[in-house]
Each structure stands twice: as C-alpha cells, then as structure tokens.
Amino acid sequence: MRCEVGQAVTGRAVDRLVEQVRTTPKAVVRAVVSAPGGYGKSTLIAEVSAAYTAAGFEVLDAVALTTRDLGDRHGSAVVIDDAHLLGDHQLNRLREVVRSGYPRVVLTQRPAPRPAALRALATEIGEVVPLGPLTTAQTGVLAAAHGTELGDDRIERLHRHTGGVPRFVARIAGLDGLDGFRSDLALLPDDVLRYLIAAEAGATADTDLLDALFGPGRAAVVELARASGLLGHDGRLVPVAADAIRRLCPAPRRVEVLHRMAEIQLRSGQPVEDLAGRFLAVEITGPTAAEVFVRAAEETAVPRLSAEFFAAAAAAGPRSADLVANWARAAALAGDLDTALRLSDELLSSAHRESQAEGALIAGLVLGRRGELVRSAELFRFAGVPAAANFAVVAETAVGRRATGPPAPALVPTLSTAIAERLGTGLAESISDTPARALPTLFGAADLVRPKNPAALLPDSPAALAGIAAMHWGELGPAEAILETAAAGESFAARHHLLLAWVSLLRGDLPAAAQRARQAGAGLDNREELFAAALELGIARRSSNLPALRRAWSRAYPALLRNPVNLFLLLPLNEIAIAAARLGERSSFALTTEQITTTLAALGNPPLWATATAWSRFYAAIVTDDADAARAELSTLESVAGAGRYPAALAEAGGAWLSVLAGQPDADRVTAAASGLRDLGFVWDAARLAGQAAIRTSDRQAMTRLLETARQFQGRSREDAAGTTSVTTPEVELSRRERQVAELVVEGLTYKQVGAQLYISGKTVEHHMARIRSKTGITDRGELLGTLRSLITGN
C-alpha cells in the first residue's frame, strides 16, 4: 500500500500494475483500471505516465492516437485517462492499436457510461483492474498527508462519512470541505442529479417510486449515479455526498424532485414521514406539501414531530378546524402546552359548535395537566362528550365537588373514553365508604395506558393518580410498581419520577428520594415544582437539617402560592404543613389549611384522602409539643381507624406518640405501633417514634429496647445497636428544654444560634449541654452528637 502526497491509494492489483511499470517498463502491459469518480484514477494514470517518461518512453495520449503516426511502438506507451469520455472514432482507433500488438496500453474508465466501442476495447485488452475505496487505515494516512492528524475514533468517523473515497477524504481533511462538491454537482447529467436528490430523500429502496420517477431508463441513470462516486457500493449516498446534496443543490431543483416524489407517494398510499422531513428543510408550501405534512403527522409516533408537521401543514395550505385541532392535540402530547392552549382558544372562538367542543376538550386536557382543575372541569362540561364528562368528574372530585351522577358511558369504546370512564369511577369510589375499591379501578385505568398509545391525550397520568391514591392508603409497594412501569415511557415523565421519589421519602430512603427527584429534571410546571420543593422539605426534615429546611421553605412557599388546592396535591401540602409548624410558619400556611379542610369536608372527609392529612396535622402538633392539638387530630384518626389497616396503624401510632409527648411512653405500645408502621413500609416514621420514646423515658431497660428497635428499623445490626446503647444510652430522662437544645445542636446550629432560636443566651445553652453530658456519661462531642442524633431522628 502506498499513500504519499500526490500518489493514489490503491489496492494490491493496481499496486502490482504500477510496480511493474516502474521496474520493468519495457514489459508488455495492457490494462484498464476501472473505478467511479474520485477513487484516484487520474492520480494513478499520472504515476504510470511519469514512470514511462522516466524510463525514456514517449507517452502518447488520446489526441496523439488520432493526429499522428504512432511511430516506433518499442519506444512509446499509450496512457489515457477517462477513456469513457472518448468518442467512438478514438475508441475504435485505440482498439486497432491494441489488435496490432502494441505492447504498452494503460487506460482508466468509469463503470458508466460504457459505450459499445469501449466495451469492445476492454474485451480486446483483456485485463480490467478495479480500484476500490480506501480502508480505514488508508483514510487516516491520506488525512495526515493533507495536514490533518486524527485519533482512531475520528479516523473511523471520517472513513464512514466519506465512504473511503480518496477525493472526499482529501476535501474534508483539507480546506475545501463541502465547497469542493459544487463542481461535481454542476457537471452531473440532469437525470443523475435528480436521482441523487431522490436518493437523499430515501428513495433508493423503493423501486416502484424510482420507476415512476425515471421510467425505463432508471437502470442507466442508477449506473451513472454509481459511476459518479457519490453513491456507495450499497447503492446509498455516501454521507458526505448527502450533506452536499442538502446544502449545495439548488433549492428549485430539490423542490421539483421532492414535489414529484410526494405526488407519487400520496397517490400510492406509501408512507411519507421521511419525505416530509425533507419538505421541512426546503420550506415547500402548497396543497401537495400540506397534504404530505398532514399524512406524516398522522404516521409518526413521535408527538414532537407530529406537532411540527401539523404546524408546517397549517403554514403550507388551508388552515381548517380539523387541522388546528389535530395540531393542538399533538402539541399537548409533545408537552408544548402554551401552543396547545393558544390553538384551543382559536377553536373556542369559532362559530361552529363542533369546533368549540373540540377546543374546550383540548383546553380542559391541557389545564388539567397544569393542575388548574376548576377551569378544566368547566371546559370538560362545556365540551359535552362522554370522555370529557368523565374527566370532569375526576377534576370536580379533586377540588371537592361531588359528581351529580354516575360516570357517563362511552358511546364509542376508544382508549381515551375507556380510561376516562375508569378514572371517573375510581375517583368516585375513592370518596366512598369503601375506598379500597378505588385502587383496582384506578390501577386498571393505568394499565390501559401501558401500550403507550401516543393518541391518548389525558389531563393527568392514570398511573400518577393510581400511585397517589395508593400512597394515601398506605400501599407503597403497589404505588411504586405502577409508577415504575409508567416511568419507562416519555409521557408525564417528570410527574412519575417525582411520585417515585415520594414513595422513597415515605419509606425513609432519603438518598433514593433525592436521586429520583433529580431524574425529574429542571424547568418543571407549577404542579411538579410544588412536588419537587416539598420533597426537598421532606428530605431536610427527616435529616434534622434545620438550615436545609429553611432553604427548602424559600422554594416551597412560592410554589404553594401558585397551586390551587386539590386532592392530588395533598402529599406535598401535608409535608409543607409539617415543615411550616417546625419553622414557625403556620400563619403562612393557614389559608391552605382552611382550603384543605373545606375541600375534604365537602366530600364528607373520605378516609382515603383525609387520613394522611389528619396524620400530617397530628405530626405537626407533635413537632411543636402541642399535646392538645395532637389529641384533637388523634380523634380524627381514631374515627377512621376501622376503614383499613393504614388508618388503623396511624391511629395506633398516634396514641403511642401522645404517651411519648407526655413523657410516659409505654414501651410495649410504642414497639407495637412502630412495628405497624414498619410493616406498611413507613420505616422512618417507625424509627422516629421508637427513637423519641427512647429519649423521653426514664426506664433504662425500656430505653435500651426502644433504641435497639429504632436502629433495627433503619437496617442496623442488633450487635451494632447493642454495642452503641451500652455506652451511649442516657441514664435519666432529658427535660423538655434539654430536648429542644439537643435537637437544634444535632441540626448543626452553634450555641449562639440555638440561643437565638430559644430566646436564651449562648451560655445557657452551654449549661444545658453540660447537663446532658452529665446525664449520659458521654464526654466526647462526636460520640454525644451521634447518640443524640440516633435518639432524635431515628437514624
């Protein structure tokens, strides 16, 4: 293999040919070197000519063949480039020379065109030597010869991009770039250029389309296109040539060919999605283009592309109501809610009732996705179709309005109507006296979306609603399973990741909660931002990190103000309620508390939705040591305890907490209540209850057992817990003020900051800490903080 500047990069057969001319120039050599344009034939023929000249031979070209006597055949050589361009007279003359026994004849040719005279000449010569593309290694050597040193990966990419065609490698590695293709395209016959445009548009595999475009002469056109070097051996455009067609081919010529292809494809009913993408690139307009864009929008399974095609159709041709409605739906599915709302408003402004109904349905779906459920329900009612009526039931229930009748039956059993009917039924069941019936119905609605049908535009994710309801009923495992399945798709991705993070938060797996929340990404809508901010609050609170809790509040409070209260927001709202109590921000949350109370009361305080809210209010009272408020909320929990195992477990835990708050924890009751929470998956709550009971009891034996229980719930070994408690368990109960001081110190506050929080001096804080050391018998600060953290947080 040779690859020097100015030399061709050839295969072994051509190497032997050139070597023979150099080493034994007097030998008989008759050969035709055949390759498409750009493969190095001209460079090769220059090498052969130079070798004969250096050996003292006269080199005769095509002109000499027809204008002079060849003279002494022993002192000359015939060397001709691009023999396919010779006329019949020249070719016949050359054939006579070969027949006469002329010893040295080297020609190059393209595979096409091959006139009869050239085929006869090649037969007379006998040896046809093919010249193939470069190998990857040869591509790297040639690039380096043009001043471009590349690593292996970039050489591989260059080789794929150029197809190993030497001329293309030289252009890309040198300074010409794509501009070097201008002359190639300009010299192509018209039919060949049209074929290459069609090939760039993906037509090479569609023989019927090509026959319609080029008629009986298609085969000859294809051969000429291959001979140009712009097509690879597989019949497809070399990637760099495709780039050149897109960027350098005159737009009118591309439009002409693409338009003709579109007419043929539309008439035959063939897919046009790829072709529509080319239409977008050259901004083709007109009725045919509009029809192509609409057909492509209906073909594609990618909502973003569908919306783009519908938008192009609206710009290319008549803007019908059906087109606007389909565009609005596609935009909503693609997540472009602003465009969907703008288009739905256009439909609502129409004078036709059908367009108004379609606009109302789409606007209701979009506003439902944004959490604007009151307005969403109004629009669904206005739309008046069965699916919309059922979606209205969902929205109205979520904002505390009982449905006036049963869910509307679907007249046409489409996927959307079936989902809507199940969601309406499931939400109605969730506010009944038998809430457990709601979960199978809602999970069934979520299962209908598993085919990931992009045409199913919904106001919310059925999996999200099923997961939310399951979490409200203490069913963390099923909630996680349905959300994991849904998270595998693209629809409602941020919502599903945030709800999966919520499952982890409720279990107390804070690293997993943080990781899943990050998967939701940035740029969240108002509803998802509320969930994300409340997750940050929940993680900080469960980590007893007061500074982080304050930072998270500054994010959560604005999000709170931007979201109207509804059932589907109770998870974050309940977490914010506890954080507000912990931070002394209850007044900031007072209006929301009132709205939640009103919403639940309007629905009859259904156990599935009211239980978690009652628990959050109970817990807010616990963190502020408000025993009276805690007892009031406990009565609410006890009133629904018979509705299911989750409210029963919370009621039992509430009773145990009150004994802890009173400073007289019953170890057996606390252990049983904590175990009930743990069995449901609420591990952090279980460990917190046991840990707080341990720190507030004066019974050393009970303290040891409770602390061990707390640590076991957190996955720590019995040996580790026993080893720690034997050294660090306090001998006596801490006072209320000592507990407050200990909690703030564990959260990382300095003595001065603790004093500012409790309105005491830093010296007084230091005094309290000295008493705690005395009571626990621990002098090492790190060991003391570790023990207090375990007791306070359950971690």
N, C-alpha and C positions, 0 to 999 in steps of 0.2 A: 504494500500500500504506500502510495506517495501522497503527500499533502503539503507541498511547498507553495509559497506565494507565486501565482502565475501558472500553476500546474493544476491539472484536473485531478480530482479524487476519484479513482476508478476501481472497478472490480478486477479480479485476477485475470480474466480473459483479455481485457484491454491492457492490463499491465504487461502481459506477455507480448502483446502486439507492439507496444511502444518499445519494449526492451529489445525485441527482435530488430526493429528498425535501427535502433541505436548501435547495437553490437554487430549486426551483420546486414548493413544497408544494401549490399548487392544481392541479398537473397530475394526469392520470389515472394511477394506479399500481395495478396488480393483479399480485401476485407471491406465489409460495410458495417459501420458502427451505428447502431440504431438506439435512439432514446428520445423521450419527449423534450420539449424546450426547457432550458435551464439546468440540464443534467451535466453540462460540461463538454458537449461535443466540440464546440468551437475551440475551447482551450486545448482539448485533446488533438484536434487536427493541426493546431499551431505547433504543438510539440513534435508531431510527426514531420511536419514541413521543416521545422528547424533542424531536426535530426538528419534529414536527407540533405539539406543545404550544407550542414556542417561536414557531411561526408563527400561533398563535391558534386552532388547531383543537381540537375536543373529541375526545379519543381514547377510542374505545369498545372494551371487551374482550368476552370470550365471555359473561360474565354479562349485560352490557347488551343483548346480542342477544336474549336470551330473557325479559328482565324489563321492558323499556320500549320505547316507541316511538322509532325511530331519529331522528325529527325531521328537521331540515334536513341533507340529505346534502351540501350545499355547505359546511357549516361543521364537518364531523366526518370522522374517519378510523377505520376498523376495523383494529386492530392486535392480533393474537392469537399468543401463543407456545404451542408444543407442541399444535398442532391435532390431532395423532394421539390425544391424550387426551380429546378431546371426544366426547360421545355422539352417536348418530345424530340426535336431535332438534336439537341445536345445529348439527350439520353441515348438516342439511337447511335449517334456518333461514338459515344463512350462505350456502348455495347460492342461496336465494331472493333474498337481498340482492344477491349478485353479478349474478343474472339481471336484477334490476330496474335495473341500470345504475349501481350505487353506484360512485363513481369511485376511492375510495382504500381498498384492501384489501391488507394485507400480513400473511402468515401464515408460521409456521415449523412444520416437521414432521420427525420421524424417518422414515427409509425404511421402518420397520416398527414397530408394526403399521399396516397401511393398510386400514381397513375400506372396504367398497364406497362408503359415503357420502363418505368422504374422497377416494377415487379420483375419484368423480364431481365433487366440488368442485374438485379440482385441474384436471380437464379443463375445467371451466367457466371457471376463472381463466385458464388457458392457459399462463402462463409459470412454469416451475419452475426456480429458480436453485440450483445445487448449491454447497455450501460445503465446500471441501476442507481437507486438513491444511496446516499451516504449511510453508514452505520452511525450509531450514537457517538462512538469514539471518534470517527472521522469528522462528525459535526463539530465536536469540541476542538479538534486540531484546526479546522478551517476557520472557526470563530477566532481562535487565537492568532491565526495568520492575518486576520483583519483587525487585530488590536484589541480583541475582547477576550479577556481571561475569565472563565466561568468555573464555578464549582460543579460537582457531579449532578446535583439536583437541577441546577439551572441549565446545564447542558442537555439533560433529559427533556426539560420543558421546551428548550429551543428546538430540539430534534422533533418533538411531537408537533410543535407549532409550524415548522417549515416542511414537515414531511421528509426531511433529509435531502431536499432538492438544493444542490450547491448554490445556484444563483440566489435562492431565497435566503439561505444561511448567510451568504455574503452581504445581502442587503440589510438584514436585521442586525447582523454583527457590526456592519459598517455604519455609514452615515446616511444612507439613502432611506432606510425604513420603508414605509408603505409607498412613498412617492415613486419609488422605482417601478411600481406596478402600473403607473399611468400609461407608459408606452406599451406595455403588454396588452392592456385592455383596449387601447386605441387601435392596435393592429389586428385585433381579432375579427374574423368574419361576423357579420350581424347575427346569423343563426347561432354561432358558437357563444357569443356574448349573451344572447337570450337564454341559451341553455344553462350557462353558468349562473345567471340570475335565478333561474328556476331551481337549480341545484342548491344555491344558498338558501332558498326558501323551503328546502326539504323535499324536493320532487324526485330525487334520483331513484327512489324505490317504487315509485308509482308509475308503472309502465303505461297504464291507461291514460293517465294525465299527460305523460310525455308524448304519447301517440296523438292525443288531441292537440297538443301544442305544436308539434313538428311534422305530423303526418308521416308519409312513407320514408322520408329522408332522415328519420330520427337516428337510425344506426350510424349513418355517416356523420351526423352532427356530433354524436357522442364520441366517435373515434377522433374527430378533430379536437374536441374538448380535451380528451385524454392526451393527445399529442402536444397540447399547449403546455403541459406540465402543471397546470393549475388543478387538475384532478389527480388524486392519488390512485394507486393500483386497485383500491377497493371501490372506485367509482365516485367517491365523495370528494368534495372540495378540500384541498389542503387548508388547514385552519387559517394560515396567514393569507391565503388567497380569498377565503371567505370574508375576512376582515377588509381586504382590498375592495371586493365587490360592494360591501356595505358602505364603505367610506368614499370610494373614488368613482364608482359607476354613476353616470349622470342620472339624476333623480327621475326625469321624464321617462327614460328607458326602463328603469326599475318599476315605476308605476304602471307602465304599459304591460309589462310581463306579469306582474303580480295581479293586476286587474283581470287579465285574461285567465290566469290560473283560478282566480276567485270565481269567475263565471262558470268555469268548468266544474269546480268543486261543488258549488251551490247546486248546479243542475244535476250532478250525480249523487248528491246527498252525502258526500265524503266529509270527514272531519276538517275543520278549518282553523282550529286553535293556533297551530304553528304559523299558518299564513297570516292570521290576524295580528300576530306579534310583529311580522314584517310590515304590515299596514301601519301599525303604530309608529314604526321607526321612520317611515317616509311621509307620514301625515296624509294618507289618502282619504279623500272625502267623496261624497256622492252616495246615491241609493245602494249601489252594489257594496261599497265599503260598509255602509250602515248595516246591511243585511249580514255581512261577514262578521262584524263585531257582535251583533246580537247572537248569531249562531255560536260563535266562540265563547261568549259569556255563558251560554247555556251548556256548553260542552265541558268547560273547565271545572275541576273540583276544588280550585283554589279561590276562596272568596275575594281576595285582594285583586286577582286577575279579572275575575268576573266583574267586579265594580269598575275596574279600569276599562274593560271592553264596553260595558254599558255606557260609560261616560263618553267614550270615543264614538259610539253609535249615536248618542244624542248630539254630538258635535258634527257628525258626518251627514246626518239626514234628518228626516222629520222627527219631532220630539213628541211622541204620543204618550198618552197617560199610562199605557201598559209599560212602555219603556221606562218612564220615570219611576213607576212602582217597582219594577224589577231592579233598577239601579239602586233605589233606596234600600231594598232588601239586601242586595249584595254588599252595599256599603256598611250596613249594620252588621252583617255577618263578618265583614272584614275588620270590624272594630272602629270604623270611621263614623262614629255616632253623630258628629256635627253635620256631615254631609247627609246622612240618613234623615235627620230631623229637618234639615232645610228642604229636602225633596218631599218629605211627607207633608210639610206645610204647603208646598206647591200643590199637592194633591187635595189637601183640605180646602184650598182656595178655589178649587174647580167648581163649576156649576153643576156637575154631574154627581148624582148620589153615589154611584159605584166608586168613582174616584175618591170622593170624600171618605167613604167607608174604608177604602184601602189605605188612604193617608192616615186615618185615625188608628187603624190596626198597627201600622208600622210605627207611628209616633208612640203609641202605647207600649209596644215592644221595646223601643229604644229607651223611653223614660223608665220602664221597669228595670232595665239593665243599669240605669243610673240611680236606682233607689227612690225615684220620685213616684211613689206608688199611688198617692191620691189622684194626681193628674193622670197617671197611667190607667187607673180604673175608670175614670171618666171617659177617656178616649176609647177604651175597650167597649164600654156600654154604648157609646155612640156608633162604634163600628157595626155592632149588631149581628155578627156572625157567631156560630157556636163556639169556635176556638176562642174568640175574643171574650165571649160571655164567661167562659171558664177561667180565662186568665184574669178577668175582672174579679171573680170570686177569690182567687188567690190574693190579689192586691188588696181587695177590701178587707179580707180576713186579717191580713198582716197589719193593717192600720186600725183594727178594732171595730170593723163594721161587719156585723153578721150578714151572711147571704140571705136574700129574701126567698130563695127557693133552692131546689136541688140543682146540681150542675147540669148544664144544658147538654142534651145528647148530640153527638156528632152526626150530621146528616151524611157527610162523606167521610169514611174512616181513614183519613190521611194520618201521617205520622204526627203532624202538629196537633191535629184535633184530638188524637188519642192521648198524647202527652198532656194537653191542656185539661182533658177530662179527668185524667188520673190525678193531676196536681190539684184541681178543684176539689175532687173527692177527698184526697189526702189531707188538705188543709181543713176541710170541714170536719173530718174525723179527729184532727189534732186538737180541736177546741171542744170536743165532746167529753162525756164522762168516761169513755173508754179510749183513751188516747193511744194505747198500744196498737190499736187497729190502724193508726195512721202510717206507721212505719212501713209495713209491707206495701201499702198503696203507693207511698212516695218512692220507695225503692223500685217498685215496678215502673214508675214513670222514668226514673233514671235509667233503668235497663233498656228502655225503648230508644235511648239516645246512643247506645253502645255502637250501633253501626256507623256512627259519626257522619250522619247524613247532613251535608252542608246546607241543604234546603230547609232544614228545620230551624227557623228563626224563632227564638224563645225570649221571653222577658227576663228569665233567670235560668240558671243551670238546675235542672231537676236533681242532679247529684248533689249540688250545693244545698238545696232545700232539704233533701233527704238527710244529708250529713248534719245540717244544723238541727233538725228535729231530733235526730238520734243523739246528738251531744246533749241536747236539753233533757233527754230522757235517760241519760247516763249510759248509753250504748256506744262506748268509744270504739270498740273493735269493729262493729258494722259500719260506723261512720267512716273510719279510716279506710276500710275496704272499698266502699263505694266511691270515695274521693280519690283513692289511688287509681282506680280504673278510669275515672273521668280525667285525671291529670295527665294521662297518656295522650290525650287529644289536645288540640290547639284552642278550642272554644273555652272561654271563661278560664283560661289558664291561671291568671293571677288569683282569681277567686278560689280556685281549687287548691292552689299552693298555700294560700293564707289559711284556709279552713283546715288543711292538713297540719299546718303549724299550730292551729288551735287545739287539735287533738293532742299533739305533743305537749302543749302548755298545760292542758288539764291533767295529763299524766305526770307532769313534773319533769319531763325530759327537756330541760331548757336548751341544751345545745342543739337538739333536733328541731325545736321550735324556732330557734334563731336561723338555722340553716334553711328550713323550709320557707320561712318568711322572706329570706333573701332571694329565693327562687322566683318570687312573685315579680321581681324587677322594680324598676322605677317608673315614674310617670303614671301613677295609679289614679283611677277615678275617685270621686269623693267617698263612695261606699268602701272601696278597697283600702283607701288611705285610712279610714276610721279603723278598720280591722288591723292594719299594719301598725298604726300608732298604739292601739290598745294592746297588741301583742308585746310591743316594746315596754309598755307599762307593766304588763303581767310578768314578763321576764325579770324586770328590775325589782318588782315587789317580792317575787319568790326568791330572788337572790339577796334580799335585805340590803339592797344598794340604794340608799336614800338619794344621793346625788344623781344617779342614773334615773331614778323615779321622777325627780323634779325635771330633769331634761326631757324625759318622755312626756310629761304632762304638758310641756310647752308645745309639743307636737300634737298631742291628742285633743287638747281643748279646742283649737281652731277646727279640727276635723269634726268634733262633736257638733259645733255650731252649724256646719254645712250639711248635716244629715237629719232629715225628719225622722222621728221615732217610728219604728215598726217592729214586728215580731222578729224579723230576720236580722235585726241589729242588736238583739238583746245580749248576745255573747260579748261583744265589745263594750256595750253600755254597762253591763253588770261589772265588768272588770274596771271600767272607769269609775264606777260608783265606789268601789273599794279603795281605789287609789285616791279619789277625792277625799274620802274620810281620813285616810292615812296622812295626807298632806294638809289637812285643814281647809280643803277647798269645797266643802259640802254646799256652800251657798252658790258656787258656780255651777253645781250640778242639780240644784233644787228644781228648776223648771223641767229638766229632763226627767227627774224623779216623778214629778207630777204627771207628765205626759205618759210615762210608762204605766203608772198606776191607773190612769184613765183608760188607756188602751186595753190593759188586761181586764179591768173591771167591766168594760163594755162587752167583753167576750165571756164574762162570767168567771173570770180568773181560772181559765182552764189549766189543769195540773201540769200538762206537758210544757207549757210556756211559763207558768207562774212559779214553778218550783225553783228553778235556777235563780230567778230574780229574788225570791224570798231568801234563798241561801246567801246571795251576794249582800243583801241588806243585813242579814244576820251577821255575816262576817265583817261587814263594815262596822257594826256595833262592837264586835269582839276586838278589832284592832284599835278602837278608841276606848276600850274598857267601859262601854256603856251597857251595863247589865240590864237596865230597864228596857232599852230599845231591843236588846238581844232577846229578852223574854217575849216581847211583842211579836217579833218575827218568828220566833220558835213556835208560837201558837199557830201561825200560818202554815209552817212546815208540818206540824202535827195534824193539821186539818186535812192535808192531802196525803198523809203517810200511807193510807190504805190504797192509793191509786196505783202503786207499783213499787218495785224494790228500790228504785233510785230515791224517790221522796221518802221512803221508809228509812233508808240509810242516812239521808241528810237529817231527818228528824232525830234519829238516834244520836248522830254526831252532834247535833245542836244541844241536846240535853247534856251530853258529856262536856261540851265546851262551857256550858253555864257553870258546871261544878268546878271546872278549871278556873273560870273567871272569879268565882267566889273564893278561890284559894283552898278548896277542899276537894280535889279531884279524886274520884273513885277509880282506882287503877283498873279494876276488872271492867267497869263500864267503859272507861276510855279505851282500853285494849280492844274490847268487842266492837265499839263504834269505829275505831280506826281500822280494824280489820274489815269491817263492812265497806268502808270507803276504798280500801286497798283492793278488795275483791272486784269492785266495779272499775278499777283502773285508776282511781284518783289517788295516786301514790303520794304526791306531795302533800295533799290535804291530810292524808292519814298520818304521815310522818310529822307534820306540823302539830297536829292535835296531840300526838303522843309526846313530842318534844316539849311543848308548852306545859303539858301536865307534869312532866318530869321536873321542870324548873320551878314549878309552883307548889310542889308537895314537900312536906317536911318529913315524910316517911322515907328513910333511906332505902329500904328494900323495894318499895314501890317505885322510887325514883330510878333505881338501877334497872328494874324490869321495864319501865316505860321508855327509858333512854335506849335500851337494847332493842325494844320493839321499833322505835323510830328509825334506828340505824338499819335494822333488818329490812324495813320497808324501802329504804334507799339502796338496797342491794349490798350493804356492807356485811362482812362475815361476822358470825357470832363471836369468834375469837378476837377479832379486832375491836368489836364493841365492848366485850368484857374487859379486855386489856385497858381500854381507854377509861371506862367508867370506874375501874378500881382505883384510878389515880385522880380523875378529874370531877367526879360527881360531888356536888355540894352537900355538905352535911346538914344544912338547915335551909329553910325557905328564904328566898330573897323577898325583900319588901317591894311594894308597888313601885316606889321611886327607884330602887336599885334595878328593877327590871327595865324601867324606862331608860336609865342611864346605860345599862348593858346593851340594849337593843341599838341605841344610837352609836355607841362605841364600836360595836360589831359592824355597823354600816360604814365605818371609816371616818367618822367625824372626830375632830380634835376635841379636847376637853373644853376649850373655849367655845367651839361651835355647839357642843352638846349643851353647855350652859345657856347659850343664846336661845336654843330650842326650848329649854325647860324653864327659862327665866330664873336661873340660878347662876352663881359665879363659877368660874373655872375651878377655883379652889374647892368649892363644894362638890363638884363632880369628882375631883381627885380624891376627896374624902370618901365618897360613895364607892369608888373603885377599890380603895384600900380595904373597906369593909367586905367587899365581895371577895377579894383575895383572902382575907382572913377566914371567911366562911367556907370557901372552897379548899383552902390549904394550898393553893397554887400561887407560886411567886413568879414563875416565868411568864412574861407577857404573851408570847406566841402561843404557849400552851393554854393560857387562860382564855385568849380570844377564840381559839379553836373549840374549846369546851363550850363557851357561851354561844358561839355560832351554831353548834350542834343542837344545843338546848332550845335556842330561839327559832331557828329556821327549819329544823328537822333535817338539815343537810350534813 
